Amino acid sequence: MIRLVQCVLLKKEAPGLDRAPYPGELGKRIFENVSKEAWQQWVRHQVMLINEYRLTPIDPAHRKRLEFEMEKFFFGDGSEKPTEFSAPE
């Protein structure tokens, strides 16, 4: 049976994640309020942030920055693209 959530990003009911994608309270909030489709949007955005800012997810400071951006992406004003970012053609 598919678990539906009222997705905070898509502003509609959609299939939810199978499990919390991140540890702690933030992971719980994401599990309860973010759809699979919205999570995939975050994954693409996160890859862009990692590449553009040359972040290393194993670095605690970089992980903290990604966590901050993740919270903004889903529950804040949105995570901005780097000003120098240009999408591939």
Secondary structure, DSSP 8 states (H G I E B T S, - for coil): ---EEEETTTTEEEEB-SS-SSSHHHHHHHHHH-BHHHHHHHHHHHHHHHHHHT--TTSHHHHHHHHHHHHHHHHSS-----TT-----
